[in-house]
Amino acid sequence: MERTGVGSRTDELTAETYDQLRRAAETYREALVVRLCAEVGLRPPEIARIRPADFRTRTTRNGTHHLLSVDGGDGESAREAYVPAAVRSAVRRYVNEEDVDADGRIVEVTPRRIQMMISEVADRAAATTGDDDLRDVSSRDLCRYYARRLVHGEGVDPRVVLAIGPWDGLESLSQQLDAVDVDAVVDALERTTVAGPSGAWGPQEVGRALDDADLAVVVTDGDGVVEYANERVASLTGYPTDDLRGEPLDALYAGRDAEVPPDGSAREGRLDRRDGDPVPVVQVAAPLGGGREGAGRVAAFVETDVDLDADGRPDADADTDRPAAAGRVTGVIEALGEATEVLGTTSKRTEVASRLCDRLAATDGYSFAWVGTTTGDRGVVSTAWAGIEEPTAEGLAETTTADESLREAESGRSEDVRVLPDGEREGHLPVPAAESDDELSAASVAIVPITYGDTTHGLLALGTSDDDAFGSDERRLLATLGWQVGQAMTDIKRRNLLLADSVIELRFQVESDRAFFVAASDSLGASFELQGIVPGEGQSLLYFVIMRGTTPERVVDFAADVDSIENARLIRDYDESYLVEFVVGGEEPATTLTELGGHVTDFAVDDGAQRVTAEFTTETDVRAVFNGFQSSFRESALLSKQEVERPVQTTDGFRQSLEDDLTSKQQSVLRAAYLAGYFEWPRGSTAEELADSIGVSSPTLHNHLRKAQQKVLTAFFDDE
């Protein structure tokens, strides 16, 4: 492509820029398309043709591998592509959510539309990161990244890459090379991270995150075999990084002390150089994957000036300390791994904050950790802390409240991790009393935003006694940690809202013609009643609305001139009323309340006024919600606020209500379909097999099944 000038990007995608591109995807489909190009090597026409039935697995003694038969366009398979476990998992989730049949197209759009989706993601990535080069990324660049990663990053035999890749030169080149079968593909790839289990941080990801660090870093698998080593290790030992990969880590150690330090600890030791001379180092280690068994770990080595004794061991009288930078970086890596388990097992955001602070403050790299929650007009309040006392925690709350830019930063970006200047710390943080001199031994304090999407949860502050703390590598890891915590807190908030026994119910009235339904009601004399809201593509929401007093044609024409309405269509005509679907992509009262963390239960619009009701968790700052809502719709008023107890329906009660509603035939068909695995993926039984077993025709089966499903879903979703 370089020779022909094909491809618009002048510099190569790196792991970091590809990660930025992936994060810019706003829909699950966009993210899947990007990954299929960059991690499976598919071109847009191939993506448009793949089906769930095209995937298969191959198992070896080392694990399970996923393969994809790529349709060449003429009905014959062009090749067998190799699918990483994480991508296969993403495909399964998308297929389940979209209910794609085994022979249905997974991405049911044209190849041209797939190219446009990648272009749109690239534009957003460029706007988010400020890297205009990302704007030019195309599907060709993603496929090129795929090839370079396998050949240069993973060291895969180019013949294997040619066999599984999309390049036109495969046919002519394969005539001069030995054929590469599936066994060769699996044998070559199962030793790499491409075939590894899905997860936010594998050996290669951790290694690349530390590439710029002034540390010699080695990442191993669960058996202690080196999977990644950076150039600092090569310069320290004299061994090229390629020679170290695949070797046991303890082969690097000299003498009888050939032993990796325990996780999270530091010890003095020595490495064997290639020329035979020992190198005195301080060794530190941290587990990957939250300490999961078999997940591997990262080890870092920092060269010291320790004198060696006659046996080549560090002098016991030497005065050495564990380097603080090594402690901090490995501490963050360890925290990243453990955060996954912490975030997945807690049901309260305050518990997330508390456990995170305890974990970070327990490392040697940080003297304290603090989490503050943003509360609208009140600024930031202290939520949890460890390693400091309450006065210092409140000083941090005062510091971050005074600087609005800290609360507007985005998580996941290293440039938004701020290090407080000396003067700023001294001006706001209280000086410890004489009897508590160790309360705040922090020469450097970093502020990490905790944000996910449009929701800002708060800030994480970390202190360390090292004047040279928080280099680029450390900030990058901390930015990722902030983003991960923000995602978990968002999920917890939504889950708690859905499961809460009691909620705060807020009811607003809006008379602003900036709201589409208010303007339509006033102009057309129509009334609208919400049936439900469902997330759509990108940032849009699907509103299902019952409309009266006008015709669908007039409303659709009216909506065509409104920027916030992306589409409108008639779903059902009830003679005197209509069910209409609106795709809302801009500001609307219900959308704004959803973005503020609420669950909109209903709204009604007539005579140019809209009354909208939303539920919030009982811990919600109502004033912050009110201020946020009024900033978008000034012609609004809060009509009521009340705590509402949700009725508790027992399992037996729910089942009894359904049994009273379902006919005996509908119950029988639904139960048979459930037990026969009809609703599982892949399906245990087809509809034809199920109909034959029950002794009815396929249309009859579908008729009973649809009616039964409708009654079950009505009982589940309908509050009436």
Secondary structure, 3 states (H helix, E strand, C coil): CCCCCCCCCCCCCCHHHHHHHHHCCCCHHHHHHHHHHHHHCCCHHHHCCCCHHHEEEEEECCEEEEEEEEECCCCCEEEEEEECHHHHHHHHHHHHHHCCCCCCCCCCCCHHHHHHHHHHHHHHHHHHHCCHHHHHCCHHHHHHHHHHHHHHHCCCCHHHHHHHCCCCCHHHHHCCCCCCCHHHHHHHHCCCHHHCCCCCCCHHHHHHHCCCCCCEEEEECCCCEEEEECHHHHHHHCCCHHHHCCCEHHHHECHHHCCCCCCCCEEEEEEECCCCCEEEEEEEEEECHHHCCCCCEEEEEEECCCCECCCCCECCCCCCCCCHHHHHHHHHHHHHHHHHHHHHHCCCHHHHHHHHHHHHHCCCCCCEEEEEEECHHHCEEEEEEECCCHHHHHHHHHHHHHCHHHHCCCCCCHHHCEECCHHHHHHHCCCCCHHHCCCCCCCEEEEEEEEECCEEEEEEEEEECCCCCCCHHHHHHHHHHHHHHHHHHHHHHHHHHHHCCEEEEEEEEECCCCCHHHHHHHHHCCEEEEEEEEECCCCCEEEEEEEECCCHHHHHHHHCCCCCEEEEEEEEECCCCEEEEEEECCCCHHHHHHHCCCEEEEEEEECCEEEEEEEECCCCCHHHHHHHHHHHCCCEEEEEEEEEECCCCCHHHHHHHHHHHCCHHHHHHHHHHHHCCCCCCCCCCCHHHHHHHHCCCHHHHHHHHHHHHHHHHHHHHCCC
